[in-house]
Amino acid sequence: MGSFSAFHWIVVLAVVLIFFGAGKLPSMMGDLAKGIKSFKAGLKDEPEAEKPAAESRISDAR
């Protein structure tokens, strides 16, 4: 109990294929990949936005 065997994963895959159909899976995976890429890009952009604020604090202290 607690771990899944190969048979369990085959059953889950079969249910997903029946529920969504084989044609929708590639488009769903593509949308998921786009979402992950945009999330990672958002994380990379965030620290750059904070740098000017930190520099203004340094110039205010002088």
N, C-alpha and C positions, 0 to 999 in steps of 0.2 A: 504494500500500500504506500502511496506517496510518489512512486515513480511510474512513468508510462513506458510500456513496451512498444515495440514496433507495430504490433497489431492495433494498439490504441491510436497511434498516429495515422495509420492507414484508414481507420474508421472516421477519424476527424477529417481527414482530407477528402474522403468520399462524401461526407455530409456537406462540406464546404462546396465541393464541385456540384452537388445536386442543388444546393440552396442558391448559389450565385451563378452557376453555369460556367462552362469553360471559357466563354467569350468575354465575360466581365473581369476575370481574374487578372489578365495582363494590364488592363486599364486601371484597375484598382491598385495594383502594385506600382504602376507608373505614377499615379497620384500620390501614393505614399512616399515614393522616392523624392518627388518634387517637394513635398512638405518637409521632409527631413533635410533636404538641401537648403531650403529657404530658412529653416530653423537654425541650421549651422551658420549660414550667412548672417543672420540676425545676431547671433552670439559674437561673431567676429567684429561686427560694426559697433557693438555697444561700448567696448573699452575706448575706442577712438573718440567717441562723443564725450567721454568723461575727461579726457586729457586737457582740453581747453579750459574747463572749469577749474582743474587743479592748477593750471598755470596762472589763472587770474587771481587765485588765492595767494600765490607766491608774490605776484606783483603788488597786491594790496598790502602785504606785510612790509614791503620796503618803504 
